[in-house]
Amino acid sequence: MGEDHYSSSLDNPMKQGAFDLSDEEKMKKIAEHFEAIMDIMGMDLTDDSLAGTPARVAKMYIKEIFSGLNPANEPTVSLFDNNYQYDGMLVEKDIELYSLCEHHFVPIVGKVHVAYFAKDHVIGLSKINRIVQYFAKRPQVQERMTMQIVSKLQDVLKTEDVACVVDAKHFCVCMRGVKDSSSTTVTSQFRGKFAESKYKQEFLQHISSELKIDGLS
């Protein structure tokens, strides 16, 4: 990439100075550009239904569906001492996923399933959902997002033993191009103990008896 950009395998591609503008300044610029797009398409921006659309889209982008691009919005994670010395698998399944693909800016909708083996600490259950939402609220690639979720949980929990499966429908597949509305995409990461067949099998059995990955049922 050029000098104006930085990226790693886990980072979303962002240019240098991406956060120099305030949210308000970004929303103003986005609204102006979106108004121009609508005008080019021939839409009547004096119509009551359309007049506020550029501002609504700008606010939605910055404050809602793309808010995960800003590190300032990263959730604060609460950890609790593992006083019970629980050493079994902890699974959080069917976490709702709403994201947008970075190729066409159309929705990715599905479920995220996460598991880990606790050591000295456990994480508040709602914080797992918030971590998923944080990485989902940005233009995304499903493979990258899966790895981001796992790496963040490994860092927070100080353990390698984390797994994640994402099963999602991509609207860039179902509403354009091939227009296949029945297929979904499954991505997975199995780290630490989860690389062992018995733990991988147990996790997959918890989340779905029908899910098959790498020949495992």
ChimeraX attribute file (.defattr): number of C-alpha atoms within 10 A of each C-alpha:
attribute: neighborCount
match mode: 1-to-1
recipient: residues
	/A:1	8
	/A:2	6
	/A:3	7
	/A:4	10
	/A:5	12
	/A:6	13
	/A:7	12
	/A:8	7
	/A:9	9
	/A:10	14
	/A:11	12
	/A:12	19
	/A:13	15
	/A:14	13
	/A:15	14
	/A:16	12
	/A:17	9
	/A:18	11
	/A:19	14
	/A:20	9
	/A:21	10
	/A:22	9
	/A:23	15
	/A:24	13
	/A:25	11
	/A:26	17
	/A:27	22
	/A:28	15
	/A:29	14
	/A:30	19
	/A:31	20
	/A:32	14
	/A:33	14
	/A:34	16
	/A:35	21
	/A:36	15
	/A:37	13
	/A:38	15
	/A:39	12
	/A:40	9
	/A:41	9
	/A:42	9
	/A:43	13
	/A:44	12
	/A:45	16
	/A:46	9
	/A:47	9
	/A:48	9
	/A:49	9
	/A:50	14
	/A:51	13
	/A:52	14
	/A:53	16
	/A:54	23
	/A:55	18
	/A:56	13
	/A:57	18
	/A:58	22
	/A:59	21
	/A:60	14
	/A:61	17
	/A:62	20
	/A:63	17
	/A:64	13
	/A:65	20
	/A:66	20
	/A:67	22
	/A:68	21
	/A:69	22
	/A:70	16
	/A:71	10
	/A:72	9
	/A:73	11
	/A:74	15
	/A:75	14
	/A:76	9
	/A:77	15
	/A:78	13
	/A:79	15
	/A:80	10
	/A:81	12
	/A:82	14
	/A:83	9
	/A:84	7
	/A:85	12
	/A:86	14
	/A:87	12
	/A:88	10
	/A:89	15
	/A:90	16
	/A:91	18
	/A:92	17
	/A:93	19
	/A:94	17
	/A:95	17
	/A:96	14
	/A:97	22
	/A:98	18
	/A:99	26
	/A:100	24
	/A:101	18
	/A:102	14
	/A:103	10
	/A:104	11
	/A:105	14
	/A:106	17
	/A:107	20
	/A:108	24
	/A:109	18
	/A:110	19
	/A:111	16
	/A:112	24
	/A:113	24
	/A:114	26
	/A:115	23
	/A:116	29
	/A:117	21
	/A:118	21
	/A:119	16
	/A:120	16
	/A:121	19
	/A:122	20
	/A:123	18
	/A:124	12
	/A:125	13
	/A:126	11
	/A:127	15
	/A:128	21
	/A:129	19
	/A:130	16
	/A:131	20
	/A:132	24
	/A:133	22
	/A:134	23
	/A:135	24
	/A:136	28
	/A:137	22
	/A:138	25
	/A:139	24
	/A:140	21
	/A:141	16
	/A:142	23
	/A:143	15
	/A:144	15
	/A:145	23
	/A:146	24
	/A:147	19
	/A:148	20
	/A:149	24
	/A:150	26
	/A:151	19
	/A:152	16
	/A:153	24
	/A:154	18
	/A:155	10
	/A:156	15
	/A:157	21
	/A:158	13
	/A:159	18
	/A:160	18
	/A:161	21
	/A:162	27
	/A:163	29
	/A:164	24
	/A:165	25
	/A:166	23
	/A:167	20
	/A:168	22
	/A:169	21
	/A:170	22
	/A:171	21
	/A:172	20
	/A:173	17
	/A:174	15
	/A:175	13
	/A:176	12
	/A:177	9
	/A:178	9
	/A:179	12
	/A:180	15
	/A:181	14
	/A:182	8
	/A:183	12
	/A:184	17
	/A:185	13
	/A:186	19
	/A:187	17
	/A:188	20
	/A:189	18
	/A:190	21
	/A:191	19
	/A:192	15
	/A:193	16
	/A:194	23
	/A:195	15
	/A:196	11
	/A:197	11
	/A:198	11
	/A:199	16
	/A:200	17
	/A:201	16
	/A:202	12
	/A:203	24
	/A:204	19
	/A:205	14
	/A:206	13
	/A:207	18
	/A:208	13
	/A:209	9
	/A:210	9
	/A:211	13
	/A:212	13
	/A:213	14
	/A:214	6
	/A:215	5
	/A:216	10
	/A:217	12
